[in-house]
């Protein structure tokens, strides 16, 4: 979920707190999946999130940045580096 919300009723005497939600996190059968969002709403991830996923697997993996980078590079052209160390699924080419 993405957006800005305010906590607390508008007409209450308590202080309202504004916060921005970032990213999406879920856990299924103990495996953690976490993504963040680029300004355009694209789901993006970094090595920290990949490492979190790898460590949560039934047979946990503790992978270095070098191993993660090699894995991501091996998936080119399926993944695109949108900024240093941050990746997203490559956009489907539009037929012209």
Contact map, one row per residue, 1 for C-alpha under 8 A:
111000000000000000001111000000000000000000000000000000000000000000000000000000000000000000000000
111100000000000000011110000000000000000000000000000000000000000000000000000000000000000000000000
111110000000000000011100000000000000000000000000000000000000000000000000000000000000000000000000
011111000000000001111000000000000000000000000000000000000000000000000000000000000000000000000000
001111100000000001111000000000000000000000000000000000000000000000000000000000000000000000000000
000111110000000111100000000000000000000000000000000000000000000000000000000000000000000000000000
000011111000000111100000000000000000000000000000000000000000000000000000000000000000000000000000
000001111101011110000000000000000000000000000000000000000000000000000000000000000000000000000000
000000111111000100000000000000000000000000000000000000000000000000000000000000000000000000000000
000000011111000100000000000000000000000000000000000000000000000000000000000000000000000000000000
000000001111100000000000000000000000000000000000000000000000000000000000000000000000000000000000
000000011111111000000000000000000000000000000000000000000000000000000000000000000000000000000000
000000000011111000000000000000000000000000000000000000000000000000000000000000000000000000000000
000000010001111100000000000000000000000000000000000000000000000000000000000000000000000000000000
000000010001111110000000000000000000000000000000000000000000000000000000000000000000000000000000
000001111100011111000000000000000000000000000000000000000000000000000000000000000000000000000000
000001110000001111100000000000000000000000000000000000000000000000000000000000000000000000000000
000111100000000111110000000000000000000000000000000000000000000000000000000000000000000000000000
000111100000000011111000000000000000000000000000000000000000000000000000000000000000000000000000
011110000000000001111100000000000000000000000000000000000000000000000000000000000000000000000000
111110000000000000111110000000000000000000000000000000000000000000000000000000000000000000000000
111000000000000000011111000000000001100000000000000000000000000000000000000000000000000000000000
110000000000000000001111100000000111100000100000000000000000000000000000000000000000000000000000
100000000000000000000111110000000111000000000000000000000000000000000000000000000000000000000000
000000000000000000000011111000011110000000000000000000000000000000000000000000000000000000000000
000000000000000000000001111100011100000000000000000000000000000000000000000000000000000000000000
000000000000000000000000111111111000000000000000000000000000000000000000000000000000000000000000
000000000000000000000000011111110000000000000000000000000000000000000000000000000000000000000000
000000000000000000000000001111100000000000000000000000000000000000000000000000000000000000000000
000000000000000000000000001111110000000000000000000000011100000000000000000000000000000000000000
000000000000000000000000001111111000000000000000000010011100000000000000000000000000000000000000
000000000000000000000000111101111100000000000000000110011000000000000000000000000000000000000000
000000000000000000000000111000111110000000000000100110000000000000000000000000000000000000000000
000000000000000000000011110000011111000000001000100010000000000000000000000000000000000000000000
000000000000000000000011100000001111100000111000100000000000000000000000000000000000000000000000
000000000000000000000111000000000111110000111000000000000000000000000000000000000000000000000000
000000000000000000000110000000000011111111110000000000000000000000000000000000000000000000000000
000000000000000000000000000000000001111111110000000000000000000000000000000000000000000000000000
000000000000000000000000000000000000111111000000000000000000000000000000000000000000000000000000
000000000000000000000000000000000000111111000000000000000000000000000000000000000000000000000000
000000000000000000000000000000000000111111100000000000000000000000000000000000000000000000000000
000000000000000000000000000000000000111111110000000000000000000000000000000000000000000100000000
000000000000000000000010000000000011110011111000000000000000000000000000000000000000000110000000
000000000000000000000000000000000011110001111100000000000000000000000000000000000000011110000000
000000000000000000000000000000000111000000111110110000000000000000000000000000000000011100000000
000000000000000000000000000000000000000000011111110000000000000000000000000000000000111000000000
000000000000000000000000000000000000000000001111111000000000000010011000000000000000110000000000
000000000000000000000000000000000000000000000111111100000000000000000000000000000000000000000000
000000000000000000000000000000001110000000001111111110000000000000000000000000000000000000000000
000000000000000000000000000000000000000000001111111111000000000000010000000000000000000000000000
000000000000000000000000000000000000000000000011111111100000111000000000000000000000000000000000
000000000000000000000000000000011000000000000001111111110000000000000000000000000000000000000000
000000000000000000000000000000111100000000000000111111111000000000000000000000000000000000000000
000000000000000000000000000000000000000000000000011111111001111000000000000000000000000000000000
000000000000000000000000000000000000000000000000001111111001110000000000000000000000000000000000
000000000000000000000000000001110000000000000000000111111111100000000000000000000000000000000000
000000000000000000000000000001110000000000000000000011111111100000000000000000000000000000000000
000000000000000000000000000001100000000000000000000000011111000000000000000000000000000000000000
000000000000000000000000000000000000000000000000000000011111100000000000000000000000000000000000
000000000000000000000000000000000000000000000000000001111111110000000000000000000000000000000000
000000000000000000000000000000000000000000000000001001111011111000000000000000000000000000000000
000000000000000000000000000000000000000000000000001001100001111100000000000000000000000000000000
000000000000000000000000000000000000000000000000001001000000111110110000000000000000000000000000
000000000000000000000000000000000000000000000000000000000000011111110000000000000000000000000000
000000000000000000000000000000000000000000000010000000000000001111111000000000000000000000000000
000000000000000000000000000000000000000000000000000000000000000111111100000000000000000000000000
000000000000000000000000000000000000000000000000000000000000001111111110000000000000000000000000
000000000000000000000000000000000000000000000010010000000000001111111111000000000000000000000000
000000000000000000000000000000000000000000000010000000000000000011111111100000000000000000000000
000000000000000000000000000000000000000000000000000000000000000001111111110000000000000000000000
000000000000000000000000000000000000000000000000000000000000000000111111111000000000000000000000
000000000000000000000000000000000000000000000000000000000000000000011111111100100000000000000000
000000000000000000000000000000000000000000000000000000000000000000001111111100100000000000000000
000000000000000000000000000000000000000000000000000000000000000000000111111100000000000000000000
000000000000000000000000000000000000000000000000000000000000000000000011111111100000000000000000
000000000000000000000000000000000000000000000000000000000000000000000001111111110000000000000000
000000000000000000000000000000000000000000000000000000000000000000000000001111110000000001000000
000000000000000000000000000000000000000000000000000000000000000000000000001111110000000011000000
000000000000000000000000000000000000000000000000000000000000000000000001101111111000001111000000
000000000000000000000000000000000000000000000000000000000000000000000000000111111100001111000000
000000000000000000000000000000000000000000000000000000000000000000000000000000111111111100000000
000000000000000000000000000000000000000000000000000000000000000000000000000000011111011100000000
000000000000000000000000000000000000000000000000000000000000000000000000000000001111111000000000
000000000000000000000000000000000000000000000000000000000000000000000000000000001111110000000000
000000000000000000000000000000000000000000000110000000000000000000000000000000001011111000000000
000000000000000000000000000000000000000000011110000000000000000000000000000000001111111100000000
000000000000000000000000000000000000000000011100000000000000000000000000000000111110111110000000
000000000000000000000000000000000000000001111000000000000000000000000000000000111100011111000000
000000000000000000000000000000000000000000110000000000000000000000000000000001110000001111100000
000000000000000000000000000000000000000000000000000000000000000000000000000011110000000111110000
000000000000000000000000000000000000000000000000000000000000000000000000000000000000000011111000
000000000000000000000000000000000000000000000000000000000000000000000000000000000000000001111100
000000000000000000000000000000000000000000000000000000000000000000000000000000000000000000111110
000000000000000000000000000000000000000000000000000000000000000000000000000000000000000000011111
000000000000000000000000000000000000000000000000000000000000000000000000000000000000000000001111
000000000000000000000000000000000000000000000000000000000000000000000000000000000000000000000111
